[in-house]
Amino acid sequence: MSSNYAQISATAQIKPMAAKLKGIFVSAATAGTITVYDSARASTSDAKVIDTFAAVAGSNYNFFDGMYTNKGLYVVISGTVSCTIAYE
């Protein structure tokens, strides 16, 4: 199946239902972090799919088989980060 994508530079609800995270490409970052939650309602109280990590410009994080979420895909950006989220 082909991927959808969302280019973001701020916290965003990527998909409000079950999803498959396929990758993250960081195009620019200055002291920024990314955290990914399994959330359909933009909640940081829901389970983390990926704990907070330092975003590095030019880095590509591939999840070849995908990482499934049950509720949704919510990405929290702190600091200055521009990234593309690939998902189904």
PDB file with one MODEL, atoms N, CA, C and O in Angstrom:
MODEL        1
ATOM      1  N   MET A   1       0.844  -1.180   0.000  1.00  0.00           N
ATOM      2  CA  MET A   1       0.000   0.000   0.000  1.00  0.00           C
ATOM      3  C   MET A   1       0.882   1.232   0.000  1.00  0.00           C
ATOM      4  O   MET A   1       1.920   1.252   0.662  1.00  0.00           O
ATOM      5  N   SER A   2       0.486   2.253  -0.729  1.00  0.00           N
ATOM      6  CA  SER A   2       1.269   3.477  -0.768  1.00  0.00           C
ATOM      7  C   SER A   2       1.050   4.293   0.499  1.00  0.00           C
ATOM      8  O   SER A   2       0.037   4.147   1.184  1.00  0.00           O
ATOM      9  N   SER A   3       2.009   5.143   0.793  1.00  0.00           N
ATOM     10  CA  SER A   3       1.953   5.947   2.009  1.00  0.00           C
ATOM     11  C   SER A   3       1.299   7.301   1.768  1.00  0.00           C
ATOM     12  O   SER A   3       1.354   7.855   0.670  1.00  0.00           O
ATOM     13  N   ASN A   4       0.685   7.811   2.812  1.00  0.00           N
ATOM     14  CA  ASN A   4       0.253   9.196   2.866  1.00  0.00           C
ATOM     15  C   ASN A   4       1.384   9.946   3.546  1.00  0.00           C
ATOM     16  O   ASN A   4       2.274   9.330   4.133  1.00  0.00           O
ATOM     17  N   TYR A   5       1.358  11.264   3.474  1.00  0.00           N
ATOM     18  CA  TYR A   5       2.387  12.022   4.179  1.00  0.00           C
ATOM     19  C   TYR A   5       1.814  13.334   4.693  1.00  0.00           C
ATOM     20  O   TYR A   5       0.832  13.862   4.172  1.00  0.00           O
ATOM     21  N   ALA A   6       2.466  13.839   5.733  1.00  0.00           N
ATOM     22  CA  ALA A   6       2.116  15.141   6.293  1.00  0.00           C
ATOM     23  C   ALA A   6       3.423  15.848   6.614  1.00  0.00           C
ATOM     24  O   ALA A   6       4.256  15.325   7.355  1.00  0.00           O
ATOM     25  N   GLN A   7       3.598  17.037   6.054  1.00  0.00           N
ATOM     26  CA  GLN A   7       4.778  17.836   6.352  1.00  0.00           C
ATOM     27  C   GLN A   7       4.352  18.792   7.459  1.00  0.00           C
ATOM     28  O   GLN A   7       3.422  19.578   7.281  1.00  0.00           O
ATOM     29  N   ILE A   8       5.038  18.725   8.613  1.00  0.00           N
ATOM     30  CA  ILE A   8       4.636  19.540   9.761  1.00  0.00           C
ATOM     31  C   ILE A   8       5.830  20.272  10.366  1.00  0.00           C
ATOM     32  O   ILE A   8       6.975  19.843  10.225  1.00  0.00           O
ATOM     33  N   SER A   9       5.546  21.375  11.035  1.00  0.00           N
ATOM     34  CA  SER A   9       6.568  22.104  11.774  1.00  0.00           C
ATOM     35  C   SER A   9       6.031  22.507  13.149  1.00  0.00           C
ATOM     36  O   SER A   9       6.632  23.313  13.859  1.00  0.00           O
ATOM     37  N   ALA A  10       4.891  21.927  13.500  1.00  0.00           N
ATOM     38  CA  ALA A  10       4.279  22.144  14.813  1.00  0.00           C
ATOM     39  C   ALA A  10       3.514  20.874  15.188  1.00  0.00           C
ATOM     40  O   ALA A  10       3.251  20.025  14.337  1.00  0.00           O
ATOM     41  N   THR A  11       3.167  20.756  16.440  1.00  0.00           N
ATOM     42  CA  THR A  11       2.399  19.620  16.929  1.00  0.00           C
ATOM     43  C   THR A  11       1.147  19.425  16.074  1.00  0.00           C
ATOM     44  O   THR A  11       0.456  20.389  15.744  1.00  0.00           O
ATOM     45  N   ALA A  12       0.860  18.160  15.715  1.00  0.00           N
ATOM     46  CA  ALA A  12      -0.281  17.899  14.829  1.00  0.00           C
ATOM     47  C   ALA A  12      -0.891  16.524  15.053  1.00  0.00           C
ATOM     48  O   ALA A  12      -0.195  15.551  15.343  1.00  0.00           O
ATOM     49  N   GLN A  13      -2.224  16.471  14.908  1.00  0.00           N
ATOM     50  CA  GLN A  13      -2.938  15.194  14.865  1.00  0.00           C
ATOM     51  C   GLN A  13      -2.839  14.728  13.418  1.00  0.00           C
ATOM     52  O   GLN A  13      -3.474  15.310  12.539  1.00  0.00           O
ATOM     53  N   ILE A  14      -2.058  13.696  13.160  1.00  0.00           N
ATOM     54  CA  ILE A  14      -1.826  13.226  11.802  1.00  0.00           C
ATOM     55  C   ILE A  14      -2.998  12.393  11.296  1.00  0.00           C
ATOM     56  O   ILE A  14      -3.435  12.547  10.156  1.00  0.00           O
ATOM     57  N   LYS A  15      -3.504  11.508  12.157  1.00  0.00           N
ATOM     58  CA  LYS A  15      -4.638  10.659  11.779  1.00  0.00           C
ATOM     59  C   LYS A  15      -5.433  10.333  13.041  1.00  0.00           C
ATOM     60  O   LYS A  15      -4.853   9.843  14.010  1.00  0.00           O
ATOM     61  N   PRO A  16      -6.746  10.590  13.061  1.00  0.00           N
ATOM     62  CA  PRO A  16      -7.545  10.378  14.273  1.00  0.00           C
ATOM     63  C   PRO A  16      -8.157   8.983  14.388  1.00  0.00           C
ATOM     64  O   PRO A  16      -9.199   8.806  15.018  1.00  0.00           O
ATOM     65  N   MET A  17      -7.513   8.009  13.784  1.00  0.00           N
ATOM     66  CA  MET A  17      -7.985   6.626  13.860  1.00  0.00           C
ATOM     67  C   MET A  17      -6.769   5.705  13.711  1.00  0.00           C
ATOM     68  O   MET A  17      -5.657   6.179  13.482  1.00  0.00           O
ATOM     69  N   ALA A  18      -6.975   4.420  13.838  1.00  0.00           N
ATOM     70  CA  ALA A  18      -5.856   3.471  13.737  1.00  0.00           C
ATOM     71  C   ALA A  18      -4.979   3.814  12.534  1.00  0.00           C
ATOM     72  O   ALA A  18      -5.475   4.165  11.463  1.00  0.00           O
ATOM     73  N   ALA A  19      -3.665   3.704  12.733  1.00  0.00           N
ATOM     74  CA  ALA A  19      -2.722   4.123  11.694  1.00  0.00           C
ATOM     75  C   ALA A  19      -1.503   3.206  11.682  1.00  0.00           C
ATOM     76  O   ALA A  19      -1.318   2.361  12.558  1.00  0.00           O
ATOM     77  N   LYS A  20      -0.690   3.406  10.666  1.00  0.00           N
ATOM     78  CA  LYS A  20       0.576   2.690  10.540  1.00  0.00           C
ATOM     79  C   LYS A  20       1.639   3.745  10.235  1.00  0.00           C
ATOM     80  O   LYS A  20       1.646   4.333   9.153  1.00  0.00           O
ATOM     81  N   LEU A  21       2.529   3.979  11.188  1.00  0.00           N
ATOM     82  CA  LEU A  21       3.622   4.934  11.005  1.00  0.00           C
ATOM     83  C   LEU A  21       4.725   4.250  10.218  1.00  0.00           C
ATOM     84  O   LEU A  21       5.249   3.218  10.635  1.00  0.00           O
ATOM     85  N   LYS A  22       5.075   4.834   9.071  1.00  0.00           N
ATOM     86  CA  LYS A  22       6.070   4.199   8.206  1.00  0.00           C
ATOM     87  C   LYS A  22       7.430   4.887   8.256  1.00  0.00           C
ATOM     88  O   LYS A  22       8.450   4.266   7.959  1.00  0.00           O
ATOM     89  N   GLY A  23       7.452   6.179   8.634  1.00  0.00           N
ATOM     90  CA  GLY A  23       8.739   6.849   8.705  1.00  0.00           C
ATOM     91  C   GLY A  23       8.611   8.312   9.063  1.00  0.00           C
ATOM     92  O   GLY A  23       7.530   8.899   9.005  1.00  0.00           O
ATOM     93  N   ILE A  24       9.753   8.890   9.438  1.00  0.00           N
ATOM     94  CA  ILE A  24       9.851  10.314   9.749  1.00  0.00           C
ATOM     95  C   ILE A  24      11.122  10.826   9.095  1.00  0.00           C
ATOM     96  O   ILE A  24      12.197  10.268   9.312  1.00  0.00           O
ATOM     97  N   PHE A  25      11.013  11.889   8.291  1.00  0.00           N
ATOM     98  CA  PHE A  25      12.181  12.553   7.723  1.00  0.00           C
ATOM     99  C   PHE A  25      12.255  13.949   8.329  1.00  0.00           C
ATOM    100  O   PHE A  25      11.303  14.724   8.238  1.00  0.00           O
ATOM    101  N   VAL A  26      13.384  14.263   8.943  1.00  0.00           N
ATOM    102  CA  VAL A  26      13.585  15.574   9.548  1.00  0.00           C
ATOM    103  C   VAL A  26      14.374  16.426   8.559  1.00  0.00           C
ATOM    104  O   VAL A  26      15.547  16.157   8.300  1.00  0.00           O
ATOM    105  N   SER A  27      13.732  17.449   8.010  1.00  0.00           N
ATOM    106  CA  SER A  27      14.408  18.301   7.035  1.00  0.00           C
ATOM    107  C   SER A  27      15.147  19.458   7.681  1.00  0.00           C
ATOM    108  O   SER A  27      16.141  19.936   7.133  1.00  0.00           O
ATOM    109  N   ALA A  28      14.682  19.917   8.834  1.00  0.00           N
ATOM    110  CA  ALA A  28      15.363  21.001   9.556  1.00  0.00           C
ATOM    111  C   ALA A  28      15.060  20.868  11.041  1.00  0.00           C
ATOM    112  O   ALA A  28      13.962  20.466  11.426  1.00  0.00           O
ATOM    113  N   ALA A  29      16.041  21.209  11.872  1.00  0.00           N
ATOM    114  CA  ALA A  29      15.833  21.151  13.314  1.00  0.00           C
ATOM    115  C   ALA A  29      16.860  22.017  14.031  1.00  0.00           C
ATOM    116  O   ALA A  29      18.039  22.036  13.678  1.00  0.00           O
ATOM    117  N   THR A  30      16.385  22.729  15.041  1.00  0.00           N
ATOM    118  CA  THR A  30      17.251  23.508  15.920  1.00  0.00           C
ATOM    119  C   THR A  30      16.790  23.257  17.342  1.00  0.00           C
ATOM    120  O   THR A  30      15.756  23.776  17.764  1.00  0.00           O
ATOM    121  N   ALA A  31      17.541  22.473  18.074  1.00  0.00           N
ATOM    122  CA  ALA A  31      17.200  22.131  19.465  1.00  0.00           C
ATOM    123  C   ALA A  31      15.761  21.635  19.582  1.00  0.00           C
ATOM    124  O   ALA A  31      15.052  21.986  20.525  1.00  0.00           O
ATOM    125  N   GLY A  32      15.333  20.815  18.617  1.00  0.00           N
ATOM    126  CA  GLY A  32      13.964  20.325  18.612  1.00  0.00           C
ATOM    127  C   GLY A  32      13.845  18.870  18.991  1.00  0.00           C
ATOM    128  O   GLY A  32      14.803  18.104  18.882  1.00  0.00           O
ATOM    129  N   THR A  33      12.660  18.495  19.440  1.00  0.00           N
ATOM    130  CA  THR A  33      12.373  17.099  19.765  1.00  0.00           C
ATOM    131  C   THR A  33      11.053  16.683  19.126  1.00  0.00           C
ATOM    132  O   THR A  33      10.216  17.516  18.777  1.00  0.00           O
ATOM    133  N   ILE A  34      10.894  15.368  18.984  1.00  0.00           N
ATOM    134  CA  ILE A  34       9.666  14.774  18.444  1.00  0.00           C
ATOM    135  C   ILE A  34       9.229  13.659  19.383  1.00  0.00           C
ATOM    136  O   ILE A  34      10.051  12.878  19.862  1.00  0.00           O
ATOM    137  N   THR A  35       7.923  13.590  19.642  1.00  0.00           N
ATOM    138  CA  THR A  35       7.326  12.492  20.401  1.00  0.00           C
ATOM    139  C   THR A  35       6.088  12.047  19.626  1.00  0.00           C
ATOM    140  O   THR A  35       5.334  12.882  19.126  1.00  0.00           O
ATOM    141  N   VAL A  36       5.875  10.728  19.525  1.00  0.00           N
ATOM    142  CA  VAL A  36       4.729  10.205  18.785  1.00  0.00           C
ATOM    143  C   VAL A  36       3.830   9.435  19.752  1.00  0.00           C
ATOM    144  O   VAL A  36       4.293   8.575  20.502  1.00  0.00           O
ATOM    145  N   TYR A  37       2.537   9.761  19.719  1.00  0.00           N
ATOM    146  CA  TYR A  37       1.555   9.137  20.606  1.00  0.00           C
ATOM    147  C   TYR A  37       0.511   8.355  19.815  1.00  0.00           C
ATOM    148  O   TYR A  37       0.204   8.676  18.666  1.00  0.00           O
ATOM    149  N   ASP A  38      -0.027   7.317  20.462  1.00  0.00           N
ATOM    150  CA  ASP A  38      -1.159   6.556  19.935  1.00  0.00           C
ATOM    151  C   ASP A  38      -2.414   7.245  20.467  1.00  0.00           C
ATOM    152  O   ASP A  38      -2.974   6.834  21.483  1.00  0.00           O
ATOM    153  N   SER A  39      -2.849   8.297  19.769  1.00  0.00           N
ATOM    154  CA  SER A  39      -3.949   9.114  20.272  1.00  0.00           C
ATOM    155  C   SER A  39      -4.845   9.605  19.137  1.00  0.00           C
ATOM    156  O   SER A  39      -4.360  10.057  18.100  1.00  0.00           O
ATOM    157  N   ALA A  40      -6.145   9.510  19.347  1.00  0.00           N
ATOM    158  CA  ALA A  40      -7.120   9.999  18.375  1.00  0.00           C
ATOM    159  C   ALA A  40      -7.613  11.390  18.753  1.00  0.00           C
ATOM    160  O   ALA A  40      -8.343  12.024  17.991  1.00  0.00           O
ATOM    161  N   ARG A  41      -7.215  11.860  19.928  1.00  0.00           N
ATOM    162  CA  ARG A  41      -7.766  13.130  20.412  1.00  0.00           C
ATOM    163  C   ARG A  41      -6.690  14.102  20.900  1.00  0.00           C
ATOM    164  O   ARG A  41      -6.926  14.900  21.807  1.00  0.00           O
ATOM    165  N   ALA A  42      -5.523  14.024  20.294  1.00  0.00           N
ATOM    166  CA  ALA A  42      -4.433  14.955  20.621  1.00  0.00           C
ATOM    167  C   ALA A  42      -4.140  14.983  22.113  1.00  0.00           C
ATOM    168  O   ALA A  42      -4.083  16.050  22.725  1.00  0.00           O
ATOM    169  N   SER A  43      -3.954  13.803  22.690  1.00  0.00           N
ATOM    170  CA  SER A  43      -3.709  13.696  24.122  1.00  0.00           C
ATOM    171  C   SER A  43      -2.322  13.131  24.404  1.00  0.00           C
ATOM    172  O   SER A  43      -1.934  12.102  23.850  1.00  0.00           O
ATOM    173  N   THR A  44      -1.584  13.815  25.270  1.00  0.00           N
ATOM    174  CA  THR A  44      -0.283  13.300  25.689  1.00  0.00           C
ATOM    175  C   THR A  44      -0.425  12.333  26.865  1.00  0.00           C
ATOM    176  O   THR A  44       0.568  11.843  27.402  1.00  0.00           O
ATOM    177  N   SER A  45      -1.664  12.069  27.255  1.00  0.00           N
ATOM    178  CA  SER A  45      -1.920  11.067  28.301  1.00  0.00           C
ATOM    179  C   SER A  45      -2.000   9.661  27.713  1.00  0.00           C
ATOM    180  O   SER A  45      -1.911   8.673  28.441  1.00  0.00           O
ATOM    181  N   ASP A  46      -2.169   9.576  26.398  1.00  0.00           N
ATOM    182  CA  ASP A  46      -2.225   8.271  25.735  1.00  0.00           C
ATOM    183  C   ASP A  46      -0.819   7.674  25.613  1.00  0.00           C
ATOM    184  O   ASP A  46       0.178   8.345  25.877  1.00  0.00           O
ATOM    185  N   ALA A  47      -0.762   6.426  25.216  1.00  0.00           N
ATOM    186  CA  ALA A  47       0.516   5.708  25.122  1.00  0.00           C
ATOM    187  C   ALA A  47       1.450   6.332  24.081  1.00  0.00           C
ATOM    188  O   ALA A  47       1.020   6.786  23.021  1.00  0.00           O
ATOM    189  N   LYS A  48       2.732   6.337  24.421  1.00  0.00           N
ATOM    190  CA  LYS A  48       3.742   6.801  23.469  1.00  0.00           C
ATOM    191  C   LYS A  48       4.100   5.658  22.535  1.00  0.00           C
ATOM    192  O   LYS A  48       4.317   4.527  22.971  1.00  0.00           O
ATOM    193  N   VAL A  49       4.159   5.963  21.251  1.00  0.00           N
ATOM    194  CA  VAL A  49       4.631   5.003  20.262  1.00  0.00           C
ATOM    195  C   VAL A  49       6.151   5.157  20.160  1.00  0.00           C
ATOM    196  O   VAL A  49       6.882   4.169  20.086  1.00  0.00           O
ATOM    197  N   ILE A  50       6.609   6.403  20.156  1.00  0.00           N
ATOM    198  CA  ILE A  50       8.034   6.718  20.166  1.00  0.00           C
ATOM    199  C   ILE A  50       8.255   7.773  21.237  1.00  0.00           C
ATOM    200  O   ILE A  50       7.665   8.853  21.182  1.00  0.00           O
ATOM    201  N   ASP A  51       9.095   7.467  22.203  1.00  0.00           N
ATOM    202  CA  ASP A  51       9.400   8.422  23.266  1.00  0.00           C
ATOM    203  C   ASP A  51      10.169   9.606  22.679  1.00  0.00           C
ATOM    204  O   ASP A  51      10.699   9.525  21.571  1.00  0.00           O
ATOM    205  N   THR A  52      10.222  10.672  23.411  1.00  0.00           N
ATOM    206  CA  THR A  52      10.867  11.911  22.964  1.00  0.00           C
ATOM    207  C   THR A  52      12.303  11.667  22.520  1.00  0.00           C
ATOM    208  O   THR A  52      13.095  11.058  23.239  1.00  0.00           O
ATOM    209  N   PHE A  53      12.630  12.156  21.310  1.00  0.00           N
ATOM    210  CA  PHE A  53      14.002  12.058  20.814  1.00  0.00           C
ATOM    211  C   PHE A  53      14.412  13.374  20.184  1.00  0.00           C
ATOM    212  O   PHE A  53      13.571  14.136  19.707  1.00  0.00           O
ATOM    213  N   ALA A  54      15.707  13.634  20.185  1.00  0.00           N
ATOM    214  CA  ALA A  54      16.247  14.852  19.585  1.00  0.00           C
ATOM    215  C   ALA A  54      16.206  14.733  18.068  1.00  0.00           C
ATOM    216  O   ALA A  54      16.751  13.792  17.491  1.00  0.00           O
ATOM    217  N   ALA A  55      15.560  15.689  17.436  1.00  0.00           N
ATOM    218  CA  ALA A  55      15.459  15.698  15.973  1.00  0.00           C
ATOM    219  C   ALA A  55      16.766  16.221  15.380  1.00  0.00           C
ATOM    220  O   ALA A  55      17.277  17.256  15.807  1.00  0.00           O
ATOM    221  N   VAL A  56      17.296  15.509  14.406  1.00  0.00           N
ATOM    222  CA  VAL A  56      18.543  15.892  13.741  1.00  0.00           C
ATOM    223  C   VAL A  56      18.241  16.139  12.267  1.00  0.00           C
ATOM    224  O   VAL A  56      17.742  15.257  11.569  1.00  0.00           O
ATOM    225  N   ALA A  57      18.549  17.351  11.800  1.00  0.00           N
ATOM    226  CA  ALA A  57      18.274  17.707  10.400  1.00  0.00           C
ATOM    227  C   ALA A  57      18.955  16.731   9.447  1.00  0.00           C
ATOM    228  O   ALA A  57      20.105  16.345   9.654  1.00  0.00           O
ATOM    229  N   GLY A  58      18.239  16.341   8.409  1.00  0.00           N
ATOM    230  CA  GLY A  58      18.768  15.419   7.411  1.00  0.00           C
ATOM    231  C   GLY A  58      18.647  13.955   7.785  1.00  0.00           C
ATOM    232  O   GLY A  58      19.149  13.089   7.068  1.00  0.00           O
ATOM    233  N   SER A  59      17.983  13.664   8.907  1.00  0.00           N
ATOM    234  CA  SER A  59      17.833  12.275   9.357  1.00  0.00           C
ATOM    235  C   SER A  59      16.532  11.676   8.843  1.00  0.00           C
ATOM    236  O   SER A  59      15.493  12.335   8.806  1.00  0.00           O
ATOM    237  N   ASN A  60      16.615  10.417   8.451  1.00  0.00           N
ATOM    238  CA  ASN A  60      15.462   9.680   7.968  1.00  0.00           C
ATOM    239  C   ASN A  60      15.281   8.453   8.854  1.00  0.00           C
ATOM    240  O   ASN A  60      16.178   7.615   8.951  1.00  0.00           O
ATOM    241  N   TYR A  61      14.133   8.348   9.493  1.00  0.00           N
ATOM    242  CA  TYR A  61      13.833   7.222  10.380  1.00  0.00           C
ATOM    243  C   TYR A  61      12.784   6.364   9.682  1.00  0.00           C
ATOM    244  O   TYR A  61      11.617   6.749   9.600  1.00  0.00           O
ATOM    245  N   ASN A  62      13.195   5.210   9.183  1.00  0.00           N
ATOM    246  CA  ASN A  62      12.290   4.308   8.466  1.00  0.00           C
ATOM    247  C   ASN A  62      11.823   3.184   9.375  1.00  0.00           C
ATOM    248  O   ASN A  62      12.617   2.578  10.095  1.00  0.00           O
ATOM    249  N   PHE A  63      10.541   2.916   9.333  1.00  0.00           N
ATOM    250  CA  PHE A  63       9.957   1.785  10.049  1.00  0.00           C
ATOM    251  C   PHE A  63       9.388   0.889   8.959  1.00  0.00           C
ATOM    252  O   PHE A  63       8.195   0.941   8.661  1.00  0.00           O
ATOM    253  N   PHE A  64      10.235   0.079   8.376  1.00  0.00           N
ATOM    254  CA  PHE A  64       9.940  -0.654   7.147  1.00  0.00           C
ATOM    255  C   PHE A  64       8.650  -1.451   7.190  1.00  0.00           C
ATOM    256  O   PHE A  64       7.869  -1.403   6.239  1.00  0.00           O
ATOM    257  N   ASP A  65       8.410  -2.175   8.256  1.00  0.00           N
ATOM    258  CA  ASP A  65       7.160  -2.926   8.368  1.00  0.00           C
ATOM    259  C   ASP A  65       6.054  -2.072   8.962  1.00  0.00           C
ATOM    260  O   ASP A  65       4.900  -2.497   9.013  1.00  0.00           O
ATOM    261  N   GLY A  66       6.397  -0.876   9.409  1.00  0.00           N
ATOM    262  CA  GLY A  66       5.422   0.039   9.999  1.00  0.00           C
ATOM    263  C   GLY A  66       5.226  -0.223  11.478  1.00  0.00           C
ATOM    264  O   GLY A  66       5.457  -1.325  11.974  1.00  0.00           O
ATOM    265  N   MET A  67       4.796   0.812  12.161  1.00  0.00           N
ATOM    266  CA  MET A  67       4.464   0.737  13.584  1.00  0.00           C
ATOM    267  C   MET A  67       2.980   1.060  13.691  1.00  0.00           C
ATOM    268  O   MET A  67       2.558   2.168  13.360  1.00  0.00           O
ATOM    269  N   TYR A  68       2.196   0.107  14.148  1.00  0.00           N
ATOM    270  CA  TYR A  68       0.750   0.272  14.197  1.00  0.00           C
ATOM    271  C   TYR A  68       0.303   1.003  15.459  1.00  0.00           C
ATOM    272  O   TYR A  68       0.856   0.802  16.541  1.00  0.00           O
ATOM    273  N   THR A  69      -0.702   1.848  15.300  1.00  0.00           N
ATOM    274  CA  THR A  69      -1.357   2.481  16.436  1.00  0.00           C
ATOM    275  C   THR A  69      -2.812   2.038  16.436  1.00  0.00           C
ATOM    276  O   THR A  69      -3.382   1.760  15.381  1.00  0.00           O
ATOM    277  N   ASN A  70      -3.409   1.974  17.614  1.00  0.00           N
ATOM    278  CA  ASN A  70      -4.799   1.543  17.727  1.00  0.00           C
ATOM    279  C   ASN A  70      -5.786   2.698  17.666  1.00  0.00           C
ATOM    280  O   ASN A  70      -6.880   2.560  17.119  1.00  0.00           O
ATOM    281  N   LYS A  71      -5.395   3.844  18.233  1.00  0.00           N
ATOM    282  CA  LYS A  71      -6.321   4.972  18.351  1.00  0.00           C
ATOM    283  C   LYS A  71      -6.105   6.040  17.289  1.00  0.00           C
ATOM    284  O   LYS A  71      -7.067   6.577  16.741  1.00  0.00           O
ATOM    285  N   GLY A  72      -4.860   6.347  17.000  1.00  0.00           N
ATOM    286  CA  GLY A  72      -4.560   7.423  16.068  1.00  0.00           C
ATOM    287  C   GLY A  72      -3.078   7.742  16.079  1.00  0.00           C
ATOM    288  O   GLY A  72      -2.286   7.056  16.726  1.00  0.00           O
ATOM    289  N   LEU A  73      -2.716   8.778  15.364  1.00  0.00           N
ATOM    290  CA  LEU A  73      -1.314   9.171  15.228  1.00  0.00           C
ATOM    291  C   LEU A  73      -1.200  10.654  15.539  1.00  0.00           C
ATOM    292  O   LEU A  73      -1.648  11.500  14.765  1.00  0.00           O
ATOM    293  N   TYR A  74      -0.588  10.964  16.694  1.00  0.00           N
ATOM    294  CA  TYR A  74      -0.442  12.334  17.176  1.00  0.00           C
ATOM    295  C   TYR A  74       1.042  12.613  17.384  1.00  0.00           C
ATOM    296  O   TYR A  74       1.713  11.891  18.121  1.00  0.00           O
ATOM    297  N   VAL A  75       1.555  13.656  16.736  1.00  0.00           N
ATOM    298  CA  VAL A  75       2.984  13.978  16.795  1.00  0.00           C
ATOM    299  C   VAL A  75       3.176  15.312  17.506  1.00  0.00           C
ATOM    300  O   VAL A  75       2.600  16.329  17.119  1.00  0.00           O
ATOM    301  N   VAL A  76       3.996  15.287  18.553  1.00  0.00           N
ATOM    302  CA  VAL A  76       4.290  16.490  19.328  1.00  0.00           C
ATOM    303  C   VAL A  76       5.691  16.976  18.976  1.00  0.00           C
ATOM    304  O   VAL A  76       6.669  16.235  19.071  1.00  0.00           O
ATOM    305  N   ILE A  77       5.761  18.236  18.569  1.00  0.00           N
ATOM    306  CA  ILE A  77       7.018  18.886  18.214  1.00  0.00           C
ATOM    307  C   ILE A  77       7.347  19.901  19.302  1.00  0.00           C
ATOM    308  O   ILE A  77       6.491  20.691  19.698  1.00  0.00           O
ATOM    309  N   SER A  78       8.581  19.880  19.782  1.00  0.00           N
ATOM    310  CA  SER A  78       9.073  20.903  20.705  1.00  0.00           C
ATOM    311  C   SER A  78      10.281  21.547  20.063  1.00  0.00           C
ATOM    312  O   SER A  78      11.033  20.881  19.351  1.00  0.00           O
ATOM    313  N   GLY A  79      10.479  22.833  20.304  1.00  0.00           N
ATOM    314  CA  GLY A  79      11.590  23.532  19.677  1.00  0.00           C
ATOM    315  C   GLY A  79      11.268  23.781  18.214  1.00  0.00           C
ATOM    316  O   GLY A  79      10.101  23.890  17.837  1.00  0.00           O
ATOM    317  N   THR A  80      12.301  23.871  17.398  1.00  0.00           N
ATOM    318  CA  THR A  80      12.119  24.155  15.978  1.00  0.00           C
ATOM    319  C   THR A  80      12.431  22.900  15.171  1.00  0.00           C
ATOM    320  O   THR A  80      13.580  22.465  15.102  1.00  0.00           O
ATOM    321  N   VAL A  81      11.400  22.324  14.564  1.00  0.00           N
ATOM    322  CA  VAL A  81      11.537  21.107  13.767  1.00  0.00           C
ATOM    323  C   VAL A  81      10.623  21.211  12.546  1.00  0.00           C
ATOM    324  O   VAL A  81       9.476  21.645  12.650  1.00  0.00           O
ATOM    325  N   SER A  82      11.144  20.811  11.399  1.00  0.00           N
ATOM    326  CA  SER A  82      10.333  20.644  10.191  1.00  0.00           C
ATOM    327  C   SER A  82      10.540  19.212   9.754  1.00  0.00           C
ATOM    328  O   SER A  82      11.672  18.789   9.517  1.00  0.00           O
ATOM    329  N   CYS A  83       9.451  18.458   9.644  1.00  0.00           N
ATOM    330  CA  CYS A  83       9.590  17.046   9.305  1.00  0.00           C
ATOM    331  C   CYS A  83       8.419  16.564   8.458  1.00  0.00           C
ATOM    332  O   CYS A  83       7.368  17.201   8.397  1.00  0.00           O
ATOM    333  N   THR A  84       8.629  15.426   7.810  1.00  0.00           N
ATOM    334  CA  THR A  84       7.575  14.779   7.035  1.00  0.00           C
ATOM    335  C   THR A  84       7.289  13.431   7.678  1.00  0.00           C
ATOM    336  O   THR A  84       8.195  12.633   7.919  1.00  0.00           O
ATOM    337  N   ILE A  85       6.013  13.196   7.951  1.00  0.00           N
ATOM    338  CA  ILE A  85       5.557  11.942   8.542  1.00  0.00           C
ATOM    339  C   ILE A  85       4.953  11.095   7.429  1.00  0.00           C
ATOM    340  O   ILE A  85       4.036  11.546   6.742  1.00  0.00           O
ATOM    341  N   ALA A  86       5.451   9.879   7.240  1.00  0.00           N
ATOM    342  CA  ALA A  86       4.878   8.935   6.267  1.00  0.00           C
ATOM    343  C   ALA A  86       4.028   7.938   7.047  1.00  0.00           C
ATOM    344  O   ALA A  86       4.470   7.383   8.053  1.00  0.00           O
ATOM    345  N   TYR A  87       2.801   7.719   6.570  1.00  0.00           N
ATOM    346  CA  TYR A  87       1.876   6.857   7.312  1.00  0.00           C
ATOM    347  C   TYR A  87       0.816   6.268   6.385  1.00  0.00           C
ATOM    348  O   TYR A  87       0.643   6.692   5.243  1.00  0.00           O
ATOM    349  N   GLU A  88       0.124   5.288   6.919  1.00  0.00           N
ATOM    350  CA  GLU A  88      -1.058   4.716   6.252  1.00  0.00           C
ATOM    351  C   GLU A  88      -2.210   4.853   7.213  1.00  0.00           C
ATOM    352  O   GLU A  88      -3.329   4.447   6.897  1.00  0.00           O
TER     353      GLU A  88
ENDMDL
END
